[in-house]
Amino acid sequence: MVDYIHDIPDNQLSILDNKYVIAVVGSRDYTDKANIFNNLTVLINMLINFKEINSWSSVLIISGKARGVDKIALQFAQYHNLTNVNILPDWKQFNNAAGFKRNPNIIKHSDRVVAFRLNKSNGTTNSINHAIQLHIPYHIIDI
């Protein structure tokens, strides 16, 4: 597990080399670990079956390490021995806007986005909108 503040520095982008990067984003109040684990497992197995990736070991999970979905994504990565990168908000620089400023930096490094959205969460919707703008495939699980 590697943590970065606001974005991955250019001189450390090699951590993403030869990895299929799945951004896992979602609501801080959503904590159904079984559902999150199941959806991510189905997705990764689908990617293998459709030959988009070779194996589980080629997957890197990127998230924001907030409570809820992000923390469960970290647990999923650890459970399956996957590489995990967390991009943390820079609260000192951006105050209350830090999460929204950080979200595009999670998405831009991703090959695919999985969004677990509870009650049309603004932060999760913000990440989905960035995926749409960048033409990154995404999956929305509305709770």
CNS distance restraints for C-alpha pairs under 8 A (distance, minus, plus):
assign (resid   1 and name CA) (resid  83 and name CA) 6.44 0.50 0.50
assign (resid   1 and name CA) (resid  84 and name CA) 4.79 0.50 0.50
assign (resid   1 and name CA) (resid  85 and name CA) 5.71 0.50 0.50
assign (resid   1 and name CA) (resid  86 and name CA) 7.48 0.50 0.50
assign (resid   2 and name CA) (resid  84 and name CA) 6.50 0.50 0.50
assign (resid   2 and name CA) (resid  85 and name CA) 4.92 0.50 0.50
assign (resid   2 and name CA) (resid  86 and name CA) 6.18 0.50 0.50
assign (resid   3 and name CA) (resid  85 and name CA) 5.95 0.50 0.50
assign (resid   3 and name CA) (resid  86 and name CA) 4.71 0.50 0.50
assign (resid   3 and name CA) (resid  87 and name CA) 5.92 0.50 0.50
assign (resid   3 and name CA) (resid  88 and name CA) 6.93 0.50 0.50
assign (resid   4 and name CA) (resid   8 and name CA) 5.94 0.50 0.50
assign (resid   4 and name CA) (resid  85 and name CA) 7.74 0.50 0.50
assign (resid   4 and name CA) (resid  86 and name CA) 6.20 0.50 0.50
assign (resid   4 and name CA) (resid  87 and name CA) 4.88 0.50 0.50
assign (resid   4 and name CA) (resid  88 and name CA) 5.96 0.50 0.50
assign (resid   5 and name CA) (resid  87 and name CA) 5.68 0.50 0.50
assign (resid   5 and name CA) (resid  88 and name CA) 4.76 0.50 0.50
assign (resid   5 and name CA) (resid  89 and name CA) 6.01 0.50 0.50
assign (resid   5 and name CA) (resid  90 and name CA) 5.82 0.50 0.50
assign (resid   6 and name CA) (resid  87 and name CA) 5.77 0.50 0.50
assign (resid   6 and name CA) (resid  88 and name CA) 5.56 0.50 0.50
assign (resid   6 and name CA) (resid  89 and name CA) 5.19 0.50 0.50
assign (resid   6 and name CA) (resid  90 and name CA) 5.50 0.50 0.50
assign (resid   6 and name CA) (resid 101 and name CA) 7.71 0.50 0.50
assign (resid   6 and name CA) (resid 102 and name CA) 5.21 0.50 0.50
assign (resid   6 and name CA) (resid 105 and name CA) 7.11 0.50 0.50
assign (resid   7 and name CA) (resid  87 and name CA) 5.90 0.50 0.50
assign (resid   7 and name CA) (resid  88 and name CA) 7.79 0.50 0.50
assign (resid   7 and name CA) (resid 102 and name CA) 7.08 0.50 0.50
assign (resid   7 and name CA) (resid 105 and name CA) 5.64 0.50 0.50
assign (resid   7 and name CA) (resid 106 and name CA) 7.45 0.50 0.50
assign (resid   8 and name CA) (resid  12 and name CA) 6.49 0.50 0.50
assign (resid   8 and name CA) (resid  13 and name CA) 6.36 0.50 0.50
assign (resid   8 and name CA) (resid  87 and name CA) 7.29 0.50 0.50
assign (resid   8 and name CA) (resid 105 and name CA) 7.99 0.50 0.50
assign (resid   9 and name CA) (resid  13 and name CA) 6.58 0.50 0.50
assign (resid  13 and name CA) (resid  17 and name CA) 7.49 0.50 0.50
assign (resid  16 and name CA) (resid  20 and name CA) 7.91 0.50 0.50
assign (resid  16 and name CA) (resid  21 and name CA) 7.27 0.50 0.50
assign (resid  16 and name CA) (resid  60 and name CA) 7.56 0.50 0.50
assign (resid  18 and name CA) (resid  58 and name CA) 7.00 0.50 0.50
assign (resid  19 and name CA) (resid  58 and name CA) 4.97 0.50 0.50
assign (resid  19 and name CA) (resid  59 and name CA) 5.54 0.50 0.50
assign (resid  19 and name CA) (resid  60 and name CA) 5.91 0.50 0.50
assign (resid  20 and name CA) (resid  53 and name CA) 7.09 0.50 0.50
assign (resid  20 and name CA) (resid  58 and name CA) 5.84 0.50 0.50
assign (resid  20 and name CA) (resid  59 and name CA) 4.81 0.50 0.50
assign (resid  20 and name CA) (resid  60 and name CA) 5.93 0.50 0.50
assign (resid  20 and name CA) (resid 110 and name CA) 7.73 0.50 0.50
assign (resid  20 and name CA) (resid 111 and name CA) 6.17 0.50 0.50
assign (resid  21 and name CA) (resid  59 and name CA) 5.97 0.50 0.50
assign (resid  21 and name CA) (resid  60 and name CA) 4.77 0.50 0.50
assign (resid  21 and name CA) (resid  61 and name CA) 5.90 0.50 0.50
assign (resid  21 and name CA) (resid  62 and name CA) 6.73 0.50 0.50
assign (resid  21 and name CA) (resid 109 and name CA) 7.09 0.50 0.50
assign (resid  21 and name CA) (resid 110 and name CA) 4.84 0.50 0.50
assign (resid  21 and name CA) (resid 111 and name CA) 5.13 0.50 0.50
assign (resid  21 and name CA) (resid 112 and name CA) 6.64 0.50 0.50
assign (resid  22 and name CA) (resid  59 and name CA) 7.09 0.50 0.50
assign (resid  22 and name CA) (resid  60 and name CA) 6.18 0.50 0.50
assign (resid  22 and name CA) (resid  61 and name CA) 5.06 0.50 0.50
assign (resid  22 and name CA) (resid  62 and name CA) 6.10 0.50 0.50
assign (resid  22 and name CA) (resid 110 and name CA) 5.64 0.50 0.50
assign (resid  22 and name CA) (resid 111 and name CA) 6.00 0.50 0.50
assign (resid  22 and name CA) (resid 112 and name CA) 5.01 0.50 0.50
assign (resid  22 and name CA) (resid 113 and name CA) 5.67 0.50 0.50
assign (resid  22 and name CA) (resid 114 and name CA) 7.17 0.50 0.50
assign (resid  23 and name CA) (resid  61 and name CA) 5.94 0.50 0.50
assign (resid  23 and name CA) (resid  62 and name CA) 4.75 0.50 0.50
assign (resid  23 and name CA) (resid  63 and name CA) 5.71 0.50 0.50
assign (resid  23 and name CA) (resid 106 and name CA) 6.71 0.50 0.50
assign (resid  23 and name CA) (resid 107 and name CA) 6.47 0.50 0.50
assign (resid  23 and name CA) (resid 110 and name CA) 5.73 0.50 0.50
assign (resid  23 and name CA) (resid 111 and name CA) 7.78 0.50 0.50
assign (resid  23 and name CA) (resid 112 and name CA) 6.26 0.50 0.50
assign (resid  23 and name CA) (resid 113 and name CA) 4.64 0.50 0.50
assign (resid  23 and name CA) (resid 114 and name CA) 6.10 0.50 0.50
assign (resid  24 and name CA) (resid  61 and name CA) 6.88 0.50 0.50
assign (resid  24 and name CA) (resid  62 and name CA) 6.32 0.50 0.50
assign (resid  24 and name CA) (resid  63 and name CA) 5.40 0.50 0.50
assign (resid  24 and name CA) (resid  69 and name CA) 7.50 0.50 0.50
assign (resid  24 and name CA) (resid  70 and name CA) 6.65 0.50 0.50
assign (resid  24 and name CA) (resid  73 and name CA) 6.38 0.50 0.50
assign (resid  24 and name CA) (resid 113 and name CA) 6.08 0.50 0.50
assign (resid  24 and name CA) (resid 114 and name CA) 4.98 0.50 0.50
assign (resid  24 and name CA) (resid 115 and name CA) 6.07 0.50 0.50
assign (resid  24 and name CA) (resid 116 and name CA) 7.89 0.50 0.50
assign (resid  25 and name CA) (resid  63 and name CA) 6.14 0.50 0.50
assign (resid  25 and name CA) (resid  64 and name CA) 7.38 0.50 0.50
assign (resid  25 and name CA) (resid  69 and name CA) 6.42 0.50 0.50
assign (resid  25 and name CA) (resid  70 and name CA) 6.07 0.50 0.50
assign (resid  25 and name CA) (resid 113 and name CA) 7.50 0.50 0.50
assign (resid  25 and name CA) (resid 114 and name CA) 6.31 0.50 0.50
assign (resid  25 and name CA) (resid 115 and name CA) 4.90 0.50 0.50
assign (resid  25 and name CA) (resid 116 and name CA) 6.37 0.50 0.50
assign (resid  25 and name CA) (resid 124 and name CA) 6.36 0.50 0.50
assign (resid  25 and name CA) (resid 127 and name CA) 7.42 0.50 0.50
assign (resid  26 and name CA) (resid  30 and name CA) 7.53 0.50 0.50
assign (resid  26 and name CA) (resid  68 and name CA) 7.51 0.50 0.50
assign (resid  26 and name CA) (resid  69 and name CA) 5.21 0.50 0.50
assign (resid  26 and name CA) (resid  70 and name CA) 6.73 0.50 0.50
assign (resid  26 and name CA) (resid 115 and name CA) 5.26 0.50 0.50
assign (resid  26 and name CA) (resid 116 and name CA) 4.48 0.50 0.50
assign (resid  26 and name CA) (resid 117 and name CA) 5.35 0.50 0.50
assign (resid  26 and name CA) (resid 118 and name CA) 7.55 0.50 0.50
assign (resid  26 and name CA) (resid 121 and name CA) 7.90 0.50 0.50
assign (resid  26 and name CA) (resid 123 and name CA) 7.63 0.50 0.50
assign (resid  26 and name CA) (resid 124 and name CA) 5.17 0.50 0.50
assign (resid  27 and name CA) (resid  68 and name CA) 6.36 0.50 0.50
assign (resid  27 and name CA) (resid  69 and name CA) 6.08 0.50 0.50
assign (resid  27 and name CA) (resid 116 and name CA) 6.50 0.50 0.50
assign (resid  27 and name CA) (resid 117 and name CA) 5.62 0.50 0.50
assign (resid  27 and name CA) (resid 118 and name CA) 5.73 0.50 0.50
assign (resid  27 and name CA) (resid 121 and name CA) 6.26 0.50 0.50
assign (resid  27 and name CA) (resid 123 and name CA) 7.46 0.50 0.50
assign (resid  27 and name CA) (resid 124 and name CA) 6.33 0.50 0.50
assign (resid  28 and name CA) (resid  66 and name CA) 6.59 0.50 0.50
assign (resid  28 and name CA) (resid  67 and name CA) 5.15 0.50 0.50
assign (resid  28 and name CA) (resid  68 and name CA) 4.17 0.50 0.50
assign (resid  28 and name CA) (resid  69 and name CA) 6.09 0.50 0.50
assign (resid  28 and name CA) (resid  70 and name CA) 7.55 0.50 0.50
assign (resid  29 and name CA) (resid  67 and name CA) 7.48 0.50 0.50
assign (resid  29 and name CA) (resid  68 and name CA) 5.45 0.50 0.50
assign (resid  29 and name CA) (resid  69 and name CA) 7.84 0.50 0.50
assign (resid  29 and name CA) (resid 118 and name CA) 7.58 0.50 0.50
assign (resid  30 and name CA) (resid  68 and name CA) 5.21 0.50 0.50
assign (resid  30 and name CA) (resid  69 and name CA) 6.06 0.50 0.50
assign (resid  30 and name CA) (resid 116 and name CA) 7.83 0.50 0.50
assign (resid  30 and name CA) (resid 118 and name CA) 6.60 0.50 0.50
assign (resid  31 and name CA) (resid  68 and name CA) 5.05 0.50 0.50
assign (resid  31 and name CA) (resid  69 and name CA) 6.27 0.50 0.50
assign (resid  31 and name CA) (resid  72 and name CA) 7.44 0.50 0.50
assign (resid  32 and name CA) (resid  36 and name CA) 6.38 0.50 0.50
assign (resid  33 and name CA) (resid  37 and name CA) 5.97 0.50 0.50
assign (resid  33 and name CA) (resid  72 and name CA) 6.22 0.50 0.50
assign (resid  34 and name CA) (resid  38 and name CA) 5.96 0.50 0.50
assign (resid  35 and name CA) (resid  39 and name CA) 6.09 0.50 0.50
assign (resid  36 and name CA) (resid  40 and name CA) 6.18 0.50 0.50
assign (resid  36 and name CA) (resid  69 and name CA) 7.55 0.50 0.50
assign (resid  36 and name CA) (resid  72 and name CA) 7.37 0.50 0.50
assign (resid  36 and name CA) (resid  73 and name CA) 7.61 0.50 0.50
assign (resid  36 and name CA) (resid 116 and name CA) 7.90 0.50 0.50
assign (resid  37 and name CA) (resid  41 and name CA) 6.03 0.50 0.50
assign (resid  37 and name CA) (resid  72 and name CA) 8.00 0.50 0.50
assign (resid  37 and name CA) (resid  73 and name CA) 7.85 0.50 0.50
assign (resid  37 and name CA) (resid  76 and name CA) 6.31 0.50 0.50
assign (resid  38 and name CA) (resid  42 and name CA) 6.13 0.50 0.50
assign (resid  39 and name CA) (resid  43 and name CA) 6.17 0.50 0.50
assign (resid  40 and name CA) (resid  44 and name CA) 6.16 0.50 0.50
assign (resid  41 and name CA) (resid  45 and name CA) 6.13 0.50 0.50
assign (resid  42 and name CA) (resid  46 and name CA) 6.02 0.50 0.50
assign (resid  43 and name CA) (resid  47 and name CA) 6.20 0.50 0.50
assign (resid  44 and name CA) (resid  48 and name CA) 6.32 0.50 0.50
assign (resid  44 and name CA) (resid  56 and name CA) 7.01 0.50 0.50
assign (resid  45 and name CA) (resid  49 and name CA) 6.11 0.50 0.50
assign (resid  46 and name CA) (resid  50 and name CA) 6.08 0.50 0.50
assign (resid  47 and name CA) (resid  51 and name CA) 6.09 0.50 0.50
assign (resid  47 and name CA) (resid  52 and name CA) 5.06 0.50 0.50
assign (resid  47 and name CA) (resid  53 and name CA) 5.76 0.50 0.50
assign (resid  48 and name CA) (resid  52 and name CA) 5.98 0.50 0.50
assign (resid  48 and name CA) (resid  53 and name CA) 5.11 0.50 0.50
assign (resid  48 and name CA) (resid  54 and name CA) 5.75 0.50 0.50
assign (resid  48 and name CA) (resid  55 and name CA) 6.17 0.50 0.50
assign (resid  48 and name CA) (resid  56 and name CA) 7.91 0.50 0.50
assign (resid  53 and name CA) (resid  58 and name CA) 6.83 0.50 0.50
assign (resid  54 and name CA) (resid  58 and name CA) 6.84 0.50 0.50
assign (resid  55 and name CA) (resid  59 and name CA) 7.63 0.50 0.50
assign (resid  56 and name CA) (resid  82 and name CA) 7.52 0.50 0.50
assign (resid  57 and name CA) (resid  81 and name CA) 7.91 0.50 0.50
assign (resid  57 and name CA) (resid  82 and name CA) 6.32 0.50 0.50
assign (resid  59 and name CA) (resid  82 and name CA) 6.38 0.50 0.50
assign (resid  59 and name CA) (resid  83 and name CA) 6.98 0.50 0.50
assign (resid  60 and name CA) (resid  77 and name CA) 7.94 0.50 0.50
assign (resid  60 and name CA) (resid  82 and name CA) 6.03 0.50 0.50
assign (resid  60 and name CA) (resid  83 and name CA) 4.79 0.50 0.50
assign (resid  60 and name CA) (resid  84 and name CA) 5.64 0.50 0.50
assign (resid  60 and name CA) (resid  85 and name CA) 7.41 0.50 0.50
assign (resid  61 and name CA) (resid  73 and name CA) 7.33 0.50 0.50
assign (resid  61 and name CA) (resid  74 and name CA) 7.62 0.50 0.50
assign (resid  61 and name CA) (resid  77 and name CA) 6.46 0.50 0.50
assign (resid  61 and name CA) (resid  82 and name CA) 7.11 0.50 0.50
assign (resid  61 and name CA) (resid  83 and name CA) 6.35 0.50 0.50
assign (resid  61 and name CA) (resid  84 and name CA) 4.83 0.50 0.50
assign (resid  61 and name CA) (resid  85 and name CA) 6.32 0.50 0.50
assign (resid  62 and name CA) (resid  84 and name CA) 5.83 0.50 0.50
assign (resid  62 and name CA) (resid  85 and name CA) 4.75 0.50 0.50
assign (resid  62 and name CA) (resid  86 and name CA) 5.64 0.50 0.50
assign (resid  62 and name CA) (resid  87 and name CA) 7.46 0.50 0.50
assign (resid  62 and name CA) (resid 106 and name CA) 6.73 0.50 0.50
assign (resid  62 and name CA) (resid 110 and name CA) 7.64 0.50 0.50
assign (resid  63 and name CA) (resid  70 and name CA) 5.71 0.50 0.50
assign (resid  63 and name CA) (resid  73 and name CA) 7.23 0.50 0.50
assign (resid  63 and name CA) (resid  74 and name CA) 7.71 0.50 0.50
assign (resid  63 and name CA) (resid  85 and name CA) 6.58 0.50 0.50
assign (resid  63 and name CA) (resid  86 and name CA) 4.97 0.50 0.50
assign (resid  63 and name CA) (resid  87 and name CA) 6.26 0.50 0.50
assign (resid  63 and name CA) (resid 106 and name CA) 6.53 0.50 0.50
assign (resid  64 and name CA) (resid  70 and name CA) 5.79 0.50 0.50
assign (resid  64 and name CA) (resid  86 and name CA) 5.07 0.50 0.50
assign (resid  64 and name CA) (resid  87 and name CA) 4.94 0.50 0.50
assign (resid  64 and name CA) (resid  88 and name CA) 5.27 0.50 0.50
assign (resid  64 and name CA) (resid  89 and name CA) 7.45 0.50 0.50
assign (resid  64 and name CA) (resid 106 and name CA) 7.48 0.50 0.50
assign (resid  65 and name CA) (resid  70 and name CA) 4.84 0.50 0.50
assign (resid  65 and name CA) (resid  71 and name CA) 5.30 0.50 0.50
assign (resid  65 and name CA) (resid  74 and name CA) 7.23 0.50 0.50
assign (resid  65 and name CA) (resid  86 and name CA) 5.83 0.50 0.50
assign (resid  65 and name CA) (resid  87 and name CA) 7.28 0.50 0.50
assign (resid  65 and name CA) (resid  88 and name CA) 6.60 0.50 0.50
assign (resid  66 and name CA) (resid  70 and name CA) 5.26 0.50 0.50
assign (resid  66 and name CA) (resid  71 and name CA) 6.01 0.50 0.50
assign (resid  67 and name CA) (resid  71 and name CA) 5.37 0.50 0.50
assign (resid  68 and name CA) (resid  72 and name CA) 6.37 0.50 0.50
assign (resid  69 and name CA) (resid  73 and name CA) 6.08 0.50 0.50
assign (resid  69 and name CA) (resid 116 and name CA) 7.09 0.50 0.50
assign (resid  70 and name CA) (resid  74 and name CA) 6.41 0.50 0.50
assign (resid  71 and name CA) (resid  75 and name CA) 6.36 0.50 0.50
assign (resid  72 and name CA) (resid  76 and name CA) 6.10 0.50 0.50
assign (resid  73 and name CA) (resid  77 and name CA) 6.23 0.50 0.50
assign (resid  74 and name CA) (resid  78 and name CA) 6.21 0.50 0.50
assign (resid  74 and name CA) (resid  84 and name CA) 6.77 0.50 0.50
assign (resid  75 and name CA) (resid  79 and name CA) 5.95 0.50 0.50
assign (resid  76 and name CA) (resid  80 and name CA) 6.21 0.50 0.50
assign (resid  77 and name CA) (resid  81 and name CA) 5.79 0.50 0.50
assign (resid  77 and name CA) (resid  82 and name CA) 4.71 0.50 0.50
assign (resid  77 and name CA) (resid  83 and name CA) 6.61 0.50 0.50
assign (resid  77 and name CA) (resid  84 and name CA) 6.13 0.50 0.50
assign (resid  78 and name CA) (resid  82 and name CA) 6.15 0.50 0.50
assign (resid  78 and name CA) (resid  83 and name CA) 7.91 0.50 0.50
assign (resid  78 and name CA) (resid  84 and name CA) 7.77 0.50 0.50
assign (resid  87 and name CA) (resid 102 and name CA) 7.31 0.50 0.50
assign (resid  87 and name CA) (resid 105 and name CA) 7.70 0.50 0.50
assign (resid  87 and name CA) (resid 106 and name CA) 6.53 0.50 0.50
assign (resid  88 and name CA) (resid 102 and name CA) 7.18 0.50 0.50
assign (resid  89 and name CA) (resid  98 and name CA) 5.03 0.50 0.50
assign (resid  89 and name CA) (resid  99 and name CA) 5.25 0.50 0.50
assign (resid  89 and name CA) (resid 101 and name CA) 7.54 0.50 0.50
assign (resid  89 and name CA) (resid 102 and name CA) 5.50 0.50 0.50
assign (resid  90 and name CA) (resid  94 and name CA) 6.07 0.50 0.50
assign (resid  90 and name CA) (resid  95 and name CA) 7.51 0.50 0.50
assign (resid  90 and name CA) (resid  98 and name CA) 5.50 0.50 0.50
assign (resid  90 and name CA) (resid  99 and name CA) 7.83 0.50 0.50
assign (resid  90 and name CA) (resid 102 and name CA) 7.59 0.50 0.50
assign (resid  91 and name CA) (resid  95 and name CA) 4.63 0.50 0.50
assign (resid  91 and name CA) (resid  96 and name CA) 6.91 0.50 0.50
assign (resid  91 and name CA) (resid  97 and name CA) 7.89 0.50 0.50
assign (resid  91 and name CA) (resid  98 and name CA) 5.34 0.50 0.50
assign (resid  93 and name CA) (resid  98 and name CA) 7.52 0.50 0.50
assign (resid  94 and name CA) (resid  98 and name CA) 4.66 0.50 0.50
assign (resid  94 and name CA) (resid 101 and name CA) 7.49 0.50 0.50
assign (resid  97 and name CA) (resid 101 and name CA) 6.13 0.50 0.50
assign (resid  98 and name CA) (resid 102 and name CA) 6.05 0.50 0.50
assign (resid  99 and name CA) (resid 103 and name CA) 6.07 0.50 0.50
assign (resid  99 and name CA) (resid 123 and name CA) 7.36 0.50 0.50
assign (resid 100 and name CA) (resid 104 and name CA) 7.62 0.50 0.50
assign (resid 100 and name CA) (resid 123 and name CA) 6.53 0.50 0.50
assign (resid 100 and name CA) (resid 126 and name CA) 7.12 0.50 0.50
assign (resid 101 and name CA) (resid 105 and name CA) 7.91 0.50 0.50
assign (resid 102 and name CA) (resid 106 and name CA) 6.83 0.50 0.50
assign (resid 103 and name CA) (resid 107 and name CA) 6.45 0.50 0.50
assign (resid 103 and name CA) (resid 123 and name CA) 7.94 0.50 0.50
assign (resid 103 and name CA) (resid 126 and name CA) 7.38 0.50 0.50
assign (resid 103 and name CA) (resid 127 and name CA) 5.72 0.50 0.50
assign (resid 104 and name CA) (resid 108 and name CA) 5.94 0.50 0.50
assign (resid 104 and name CA) (resid 127 and name CA) 6.59 0.50 0.50
assign (resid 104 and name CA) (resid 130 and name CA) 6.03 0.50 0.50
assign (resid 105 and name CA) (resid 109 and name CA) 6.72 0.50 0.50
assign (resid 106 and name CA) (resid 110 and name CA) 6.90 0.50 0.50
assign (resid 107 and name CA) (resid 113 and name CA) 7.16 0.50 0.50
assign (resid 107 and name CA) (resid 127 and name CA) 6.77 0.50 0.50
assign (resid 107 and name CA) (resid 130 and name CA) 6.68 0.50 0.50
assign (resid 107 and name CA) (resid 131 and name CA) 6.15 0.50 0.50
assign (resid 108 and name CA) (resid 131 and name CA) 7.66 0.50 0.50
assign (resid 108 and name CA) (resid 134 and name CA) 7.26 0.50 0.50
assign (resid 110 and name CA) (resid 136 and name CA) 7.39 0.50 0.50
assign (resid 111 and name CA) (resid 136 and name CA) 6.28 0.50 0.50
assign (resid 111 and name CA) (resid 137 and name CA) 7.13 0.50 0.50
assign (resid 112 and name CA) (resid 136 and name CA) 5.83 0.50 0.50
assign (resid 112 and name CA) (resid 137 and name CA) 4.99 0.50 0.50
assign (resid 112 and name CA) (resid 138 and name CA) 5.56 0.50 0.50
assign (resid 113 and name CA) (resid 128 and name CA) 7.74 0.50 0.50
assign (resid 113 and name CA) (resid 131 and name CA) 7.10 0.50 0.50
assign (resid 113 and name CA) (resid 136 and name CA) 7.17 0.50 0.50
assign (resid 113 and name CA) (resid 137 and name CA) 6.35 0.50 0.50
assign (resid 113 and name CA) (resid 138 and name CA) 4.45 0.50 0.50
assign (resid 113 and name CA) (resid 139 and name CA) 6.23 0.50 0.50
assign (resid 114 and name CA) (resid 138 and name CA) 5.74 0.50 0.50
assign (resid 114 and name CA) (resid 139 and name CA) 4.85 0.50 0.50
assign (resid 114 and name CA) (resid 140 and name CA) 6.15 0.50 0.50
assign (resid 114 and name CA) (resid 141 and name CA) 7.63 0.50 0.50
assign (resid 115 and name CA) (resid 124 and name CA) 6.57 0.50 0.50
assign (resid 115 and name CA) (resid 128 and name CA) 7.09 0.50 0.50
assign (resid 115 and name CA) (resid 138 and name CA) 7.45 0.50 0.50
assign (resid 115 and name CA) (resid 139 and name CA) 6.08 0.50 0.50
assign (resid 115 and name CA) (resid 140 and name CA) 4.83 0.50 0.50
assign (resid 115 and name CA) (resid 141 and name CA) 6.00 0.50 0.50
assign (resid 116 and name CA) (resid 124 and name CA) 7.48 0.50 0.50
assign (resid 116 and name CA) (resid 140 and name CA) 6.12 0.50 0.50
assign (resid 116 and name CA) (resid 141 and name CA) 4.77 0.50 0.50
assign (resid 116 and name CA) (resid 142 and name CA) 6.04 0.50 0.50
assign (resid 116 and name CA) (resid 143 and name CA) 6.99 0.50 0.50
assign (resid 117 and name CA) (resid 121 and name CA) 5.89 0.50 0.50
assign (resid 117 and name CA) (resid 124 and name CA) 5.97 0.50 0.50
assign (resid 117 and name CA) (resid 125 and name CA) 7.46 0.50 0.50
assign (resid 117 and name CA) (resid 140 and name CA) 6.94 0.50 0.50
assign (resid 117 and name CA) (resid 141 and name CA) 6.04 0.50 0.50
assign (resid 117 and name CA) (resid 142 and name CA) 4.82 0.50 0.50
assign (resid 117 and name CA) (resid 143 and name CA) 5.87 0.50 0.50
assign (resid 118 and name CA) (resid 142 and name CA) 6.03 0.50 0.50
assign (resid 118 and name CA) (resid 143 and name CA) 4.82 0.50 0.50
assign (resid 119 and name CA) (resid 142 and name CA) 7.59 0.50 0.50
assign (resid 119 and name CA) (resid 143 and name CA) 6.81 0.50 0.50
assign (resid 120 and name CA) (resid 124 and name CA) 7.57 0.50 0.50
assign (resid 120 and name CA) (resid 125 and name CA) 6.70 0.50 0.50
assign (resid 120 and name CA) (resid 142 and name CA) 7.53 0.50 0.50
assign (resid 121 and name CA) (resid 125 and name CA) 6.02 0.50 0.50
assign (resid 122 and name CA) (resid 126 and name CA) 6.01 0.50 0.50
assign (resid 123 and name CA) (resid 127 and name CA) 6.46 0.50 0.50
assign (resid 124 and name CA) (resid 128 and name CA) 6.31 0.50 0.50
assign (resid 125 and name CA) (resid 129 and name CA) 6.12 0.50 0.50
assign (resid 126 and name CA) (resid 130 and name CA) 6.41 0.50 0.50
assign (resid 127 and name CA) (resid 131 and name CA) 6.37 0.50 0.50
assign (resid 128 and name CA) (resid 132 and name CA) 6.28 0.50 0.50
assign (resid 128 and name CA) (resid 138 and name CA) 7.29 0.50 0.50
assign (resid 128 and name CA) (resid 140 and name CA) 7.97 0.50 0.50
assign (resid 129 and name CA) (resid 133 and name CA) 6.20 0.50 0.50
assign (resid 130 and name CA) (resid 134 and name CA) 6.13 0.50 0.50
assign (resid 131 and name CA) (resid 135 and name CA) 5.93 0.50 0.50
assign (resid 131 and name CA) (resid 136 and name CA) 4.96 0.50 0.50
assign (resid 131 and name CA) (resid 137 and name CA) 7.03 0.50 0.50
assign (resid 131 and name CA) (resid 138 and name CA) 6.77 0.50 0.50
assign (resid 132 and name CA) (resid 136 and name CA) 6.24 0.50 0.50
assign (resid 132 and name CA) (resid 137 and name CA) 7.70 0.50 0.50
assign (resid 132 and name CA) (resid 138 and name CA) 7.86 0.50 0.50
